[in-house]
Amino acid sequence: VQLAESGGGLVQAGGSLRLSCAASGPTSGLTFGSFAMGWFRQTPGKEREFVAAISWSGDYTNYAESVKGRFTVSRDNAMNTVYLQMGSLKPEDTAAYYCAASFKLIPTMSRDYTYWGQGTQVTVSP
């Protein structure tokens, strides 16, 4: 499974961005809907940090406390795409954002994710 993030960029504090993550590639009988999807972020010198996750059906979601109420994760299984709508952005949200696919329900640990994208940079200016 190949994952490709898009939608990153430079935004002022208080602004919004929507990240997308498109999945492609042969999956030996599996489909995009077989995976829970997660978003993580990372800044230089720091550990990769969980941001949000969504179950394969979209019925369950989980968020880091730091983004609750500001970010929304969603998915469109027909389009093989997961989204991260980010609002009320803060400079501390600046990071490279990664999407990932997991066989577990809605894991928050990076080690529980099997496939990863290359990341997209989000920069929030004061």
Phi, psi and omega per residue, in radians:
V1 nan 2.230 3.060
Q2 -1.861 2.368 -3.133
L3 -2.080 2.373 -3.123
A4 -2.330 2.034 3.112
E5 -1.522 2.655 3.045
S6 -2.667 2.915 3.060
G7 1.808 -0.081 3.116
G8 -1.235 2.967 3.123
G9 2.864 -2.886 -3.135
L10 -1.796 2.280 -3.127
V11 -2.492 2.652 3.094
Q12 -1.408 2.693 3.079
A13 -0.957 2.401 -3.085
G14 1.613 -0.216 -3.113
G15 -1.448 -3.046 -3.085
S16 -2.294 2.703 3.011
L17 -2.565 2.641 2.998
R18 -2.114 2.115 3.056
L19 -1.632 2.533 3.066
S20 -2.147 2.653 3.075
C21 -2.415 1.966 -3.119
A22 -1.749 2.345 3.132
A23 -1.819 2.509 3.102
S24 -2.670 2.976 3.059
G25 1.859 2.701 3.119
P26 -1.182 2.469 -3.070
T27 -2.273 0.411 3.057
S28 0.873 0.895 3.105
G29 1.604 -0.240 3.097
L30 -1.462 2.794 3.070
T31 -2.226 2.980 3.109
F32 -0.965 -0.644 3.132
G33 -1.207 -0.065 3.084
S34 -1.400 -0.253 -2.973
F35 -1.961 2.461 2.788
A36 -1.316 2.595 -3.118
M37 -2.126 2.474 -3.139
G38 -2.304 2.789 3.025
W39 -2.105 2.346 3.068
F40 -2.234 2.868 3.048
R41 -2.467 2.727 -3.085
Q42 -2.606 2.392 3.013
T43 -1.993 2.720 -3.080
P44 -0.961 2.295 3.093
G45 1.461 0.008 -3.125
K46 -2.083 2.801 3.080
E47 -1.211 2.675 3.038
R48 -1.175 2.333 -2.985
E49 -1.989 2.333 3.081
F50 -1.165 2.418 3.094
V51 -2.025 -0.950 -3.073
A52 -2.814 2.746 3.077
A53 -2.552 2.707 3.138
I54 -2.442 2.430 -3.116
S55 -1.230 2.959 -3.074
W56 -1.032 -0.601 -3.104
S57 -1.520 -0.285 -3.042
G58 1.540 -0.007 -3.084
D59 -1.322 -0.412 -3.080
Y60 -2.165 2.413 3.075
T61 -2.352 2.808 3.135
N62 -2.566 2.468 -3.081
Y63 -2.335 2.599 2.941
A64 -1.185 2.578 -3.123
E65 -1.007 -0.593 -3.054
S66 -1.190 -0.284 -3.094
V67 -2.077 -0.078 -3.129
K68 -1.005 2.339 -3.140
G69 1.488 -0.211 -3.140
R70 -1.996 -0.573 -3.096
F71 -1.945 2.580 3.077
T72 -2.356 2.222 3.084
V73 -1.755 2.445 3.116
S74 -2.607 2.948 3.137
R75 -2.568 2.695 3.048
D76 -2.228 1.725 -3.068
N77 -1.167 -0.482 3.108
A78 -1.189 -0.494 -3.135
M79 -1.762 0.037 -3.121
N80 0.927 0.758 -3.036
T81 -2.388 2.453 3.014
V82 -2.075 2.568 -3.059
Y83 -2.148 2.694 2.971
L84 -2.305 1.842 3.070
Q85 -1.512 2.104 -3.077
M86 -2.003 2.212 3.121
G87 -2.258 2.952 -3.118
S88 0.818 0.828 -3.044
L89 -1.139 2.553 -3.122
K90 -2.128 2.715 3.091
P91 -0.958 -0.552 3.137
E92 -1.270 -0.107 3.013
D93 -1.424 -0.129 3.121
T94 -1.056 2.185 -3.090
A95 -3.113 2.951 2.880
A96 -1.488 2.264 -3.100
Y97 -1.861 2.316 -3.102
Y98 -2.122 2.449 2.940
C99 -1.796 2.734 -3.077
A100 -2.628 2.719 -3.118
A101 -2.071 2.427 -3.077
S102 -2.349 2.640 3.026
F103 -1.516 -0.101 3.134
K104 -1.567 3.099 -2.990
L105 -1.181 -1.309 3.071
I106 -2.518 1.200 -3.062
P107 -1.204 2.655 3.113
T108 -1.919 -0.117 -3.132
M109 -1.709 2.362 -3.103
S110 -1.090 -0.504 -3.107
R111 -1.188 -0.271 -3.140
D112 -1.556 0.043 3.116
Y113 -1.824 2.413 -3.029
T114 -1.699 -0.682 -3.065
Y115 -2.083 2.499 -3.084
W116 -2.343 2.555 2.988
G117 -1.518 -3.120 -3.085
Q118 -1.526 -0.248 3.085
G119 1.702 2.699 3.050
T120 -2.397 2.402 -3.043
Q121 -1.496 2.309 3.013
V122 -2.064 2.186 3.120
T123 -2.168 2.161 -3.130
V124 -1.945 2.055 -3.139
S125 -1.557 2.588 -3.107
P126 -1.097 nan nan
